[in-house]
Amino acid sequence: MNTLLHRYREQLPHTFKGPDLIVLQPPGPPAPSAGKVPSGRRDGLPAHPGSLAQRAYWALLSQRRDQSIVALGRSGSGKTTCCEQVLEHLVAMAGSVDGRVSVEKIRATFTVLRAFGSVSTGHSCNATRVAMVMSLDFNATGRVTAAQLQTMLLEKSRVARQPEGEGNFEVFSQMLAGLDLDLRTELHLHQLAESSSFGLGVWPKPEDKQKAAAAFAQLRCALETLGISEGEQRAIWRVLAAIYHLGAAGACKVGRKQFMRFEWANHAAEALGCEYEELNTATFKHHLRQIIEQVTSGPSRRRLEEEETSSGLKMTGVECVEGMASGLYQELFAAVVSLINRSFSSHHLSMASIMVVDPPGFQNPRHQWKDRAATFEELCHNYAHERLQLLCYQRTFVSTLERYWQEGIPVPFDLPEPSPGTTVAVVDQNPSQVRLPAVGGAEDARGLFWLLDEEVWVEGSSDGVVLKRLCAAFEKKGAGTEGTPALRSCEQPLQFEIFHQLGQDPVRYDLTGWLHRAKPNLSALDAPQVLQQSKREELRSLFQPRAKLPPVCRAVAGLEGTSQQALQRSCAVRRAFASSFAAVKRKAPCSQIKLQMDALTSVIRRSQLHFIHCLVPGPAVESRGGQGSLTPPQPGGDKSGTGGPLPLDIPALRVQLAGSHILEALRLHRTGYADHLGLAQFRRRFQVLDPLLMKKLMLASEGVDERKVCPLLQTRQHLLRSPPNSPWRGDIRPDWCGAGKSPPLVAAWKS
């Protein structure tokens, strides 16, 4: 804490924590870093995201193994900025083979992603609401051959519903403020509606509209940089305009399910290139599609459809309109990702990849000084954050201690408790998994996602039944229970707390309406067909390639790709969707969330992981001007704007440090052995010291037996013979070199 405090006061927000990086970035524009990172050095680099990128780059070249850089932290802590810095540094340092991947295109990509995937909240003007995986492919010489963008966990429901005090996706306000007059007239946007059920077309202050218009001009320049044609841009604006018109049309809340304002619904149909009746049928009359599918499908499929329809998935007119809007936006977002990947695609051979993961941040309304309970979407984002924290826990502690045990290296360190897996189990544990023992006599403890998927098909079930079953399985009551509880029911009806961040940062959730939200929205499932069967050529050509994608994979964007590495990543995603137990309930929204996280972890699990822990210096609150700048509270009468760094909130920092096991990871890094070499890597690094042996290996017609070469190299050159009481430990263990075993560790040293 003292080190972070002093570096923060010196405007040095980056600090190395062993192999990982801590970023303590204040709100607003990025603070000046410790200087430029020299691109030719491997060791002694200043703490900076570029230095972590170089570590991953040199590890990729020396080990010929995929690398992953994952940003973790609260929402508004600067994760997206760090990821952009990492990607820009890698592209600028390594260079591109044919110029298809450049720094300008990386910046343009993040401009597009901020417009289509970010929202304005109480603690950030650009809070990410989608998980992004940007992969750079490298050839054997270390140059970038191609790039691929994959996205998942898009908060598509925000198009129609936003929490109080938060906005919609930025691209809507940008388009409505900056579209030229001719196109505005063509899309019937020259006169905005007086009210919109989606909350679009409203700017609190005049200067906000001017900023949105300027941002729209930057967005169009970014689209041109990525090679997106004028016709494709017009198709994008058409879908966004149709979503706006759907919000203005609304739906009747009583009586027959239909649009409330026919004129605006007709504008939406015209923008989508379809007739009004076609849009009305796709939005409200789902039973017609189900009847056609039952007639044309086989007996087994017919029984499944009858079971689903008999369960009574009844939807209101408002839910139908919201589902159509969210389905259209999900397809549009996937199409934009496909256009970005087209700009980065290449047929050059690649050796390995560096994947940069930017997930939505951890969210708690208490961080914004709000008394409301968290929503279902915020639970999904927090669940994704806990899954990545569990991956960090397994890499930092479980895998490291297991390797020490295999090598027989005594390290006085115990596995820290608790584990993020306890919180993850509350959300997604299924009966086939044995991760958390049942409490209160429950024999099969099911997580919240599975309970929602089960109860949604039970007639007469309610949100209270779900909460009762959840508390019976995971809530610890009585004085005889041990350990930190993972869940606690609240005094307010249908509310409960999940102890996130290892119990350091509990979040209160309101379960009201969640059972209804767990039902698959049939209007959203019909949205892709409306776009693919459009009478406008620009729309049909943009969305028709998505027709070949399996319905279960529609929530993941960016599965296309031509390079070898891109095909391997896409196959890993498809295998995760096909092999998961949740695939039996593919239409359920809760199962979709778990499947997407399974796909994300399967893509990066086999790579070497590097983590960036982004910390928030203090709880930022919204300024009195509404959606103005964000200013943290000023304890002790300190005033911001004096030129110095903003004051730190020490208790909030301690919660973030304890909730990420950062101190325990640093202790293990100092106690154990920081680096290790595999046999092949050891031979490649030190064979230059023995020219005769190196020449013999180069002339060898058959493969090199690393188990025989490495001990010979060690003996002839007296390598890794450390003196007594040295922090070095460097021995090639004979028991590993025999018996056909492949050692995970041959040399290790303390740093």
C-alpha positions, 0 to 999 in steps of 0.5 A: 500500500505504501508503494502504491501511494508513493508512486501514485503521488508521483503520477506513476500509476503503474506498478509491477506485482511479480509477473502481473501489473497493477494500474491505479489510474485516476478518472479522466484522461490517462496520466503521463506514464513513466516514459516510453518503453524501450522496444529492444529490451527484455529486462529492467523495463519500467512498469507500464502496459507496454512492458507487460506486452513486451514480456508476452511478446518475448515469451511467445517468440522463445516458447512458441506458445500463445499468450493472453493478457487479461484486464481485471477490475471494477467498472471505470478502472481503465481496463479498456485504455490499458488493453488499447495501449497493449495492442498499440505497443505490440503492433508498433513494436513488431510491425505488420507483414503487409500493413493490414494491421496498423496502429491507426486501425487499432485506434479506429477499432476501439473508437467503433467499439466504444460507440457500439459497446459502451454506455454512460454511467455514474462512474464512467462516460465509456463503461464497456458492456461487452466482453472483447477478445482481440487476437494478434497473430505472429509468424516465426519472425515475430511480425504481425500477420493478422488480427481477429476480434471476438465479442460476447456477453453483449448487454443487448437488453440495454437497448430497451431498458436502462437502470436509473441514471444510466444511458443507452449505447453511445452510438444512438445519441451520436447518430441522432446528433450527427447524421446529415440532413439528406440521410436523416430525411430518408430515415425519417429522423428529421423530426424526433418523436416526443417520447420513446420507450427506449429513452433515445434522442434525449440530451440533458444539456446542449453541449452534450448534443454537440459532443455527440455530433463530434463523436459521430464524425470520429466514428465515420472516420474510423469506419472509413479507416477500417475499409467499411464502404458507404453502402455498408455504413448506410445499412448500419444507420438503417438498423439503428434508425429502425430500433429508434422507430420501434422505441417510438412506436411502443406497444399496447399494454392492454388488449391485443398485442400490437404497436401503439403508434402505427406511423412509427412502426411503419417507419421501422419497417421501411428502414428494415426493407420489409412490409409492415405486416412482416414486421408485425408478424415477427414481433407479435405473432410467434405462434404462426412460426411455431405452427409452421415449424411443427408441421415441417419438422419431424416427430421428435422435434414436434414433441419438443416444440409442443412441450415448449408451447404447452409450458406457456411462454406468454409475453406481453406486447412491451416485451415483444417490442423490446425483444425485437429491438435487442435482437436487431442490435445483437445482429448489428453488433455482430455484423460490425465485428465481422466488418472489422475482422475483414479489415484485419484478415490475412492468409499468411502463415502464423506461429502463435497469437497474443490475445488481449481480453477486455471484459466488463468491469465488476459493478456494485451500485454502492460504488456510485453511492446508490441505494438501489439493488443490482440488476440481472445484467449486473449479476451477469457481468459480475459472474464473468468477472468472478470466472476470470478471477478464478482463472487467475487464482488457478494460474497464480496459486494452484498451478504454481504450487502443483508444479513445485510439488511435482518437482519436489521443491519445498516452498513454505506457502499454503493455498489461500482461502477462500477461492473465487470458485465459491462465489462462482458456484452460487451462480452456475453450479449444476448437479453434476458438479461437486464444487460446493457442499450443500447446506441445510439438507439440500442434496443437489445444490444448483446455482442461480442460473440453473434454478431460473432455467428449471423454474421458468418451465414450472407452471405457477412458480415465482421469484420467491420459489427461486430465492427459497431454493437458492438460500436453502442450498448456499446460505449458512445459518446458525452458530455451528457453520464455519467459513465465510458464507457465499450468500445471504438473504436480505430483510427486503422481499426478494432481495439477497446478497452475494459476497463477491471479491472473496467476501470483501465486496458484497452486492445486493440483488433484487430478484423481482422479475428475474424468472420472467427475464429467464424466458427466451424472447421469441421476438429476439429469435425472429430478428435475424430472419427480418434482416436476412430476408430484407428487400434492400440489397445492402441489408441482405448482403450484410446479414446473410452470412450470419445465416450459416451460423448455428443458432446456439453460437449467435451470441458470440460475434467474430467466429469468421476468420481465414488464418490458422490461428483464427480457425483454431479459436473459432473451433474452441468456441464451437466445441465449448458450446457443443460439449457443455451440459448447458447446451441442452437448454440453448434458448435459455438466456441464463444458459447462454451466459454460462456457455459464453463464459465457457467459450471465453475461458476455453480460448485463453486457458491453454495460453500463458496468462498475464493479468492487469489488475486495474484499481479505482483510487476512490469511489467516484460520484457524478457531478451535479451537472448530470452527466458531466465530469466525474469527480471523487469525493474530497476528504479533508477539504482537499480540492481537485484541480490544483495540479496534483493527483487526486486523493486516495480512498485507502479503505476502498483500495484495501478492499480491492487488494484483498478481493483479488489475492494480490498480496498473497500472489506477491508473497508467493512470488517472493517465496517461490521461484519466479521463472522456469524453463522447459527443456526445449526452451532451455536448450534453445537459449544455452546451446549457443555456448557450445558451438560443436553441440549446436552444429551437431543438433542442426545436422541431425536428421531426426528430432532432437531428444531434449531429455538427453541433450539438456543434461549433456549441455549442462555437464559440458558447460557447467551450467546451472551450478549455483553456489551454496546459499544462492537464490538460484535453484537450477538442476535438471532432475534425473528422475524427470529425464528418464521414464519418458516423463516431460518435466514442467520445470528445469530451471528456476530462480528467485527474482 
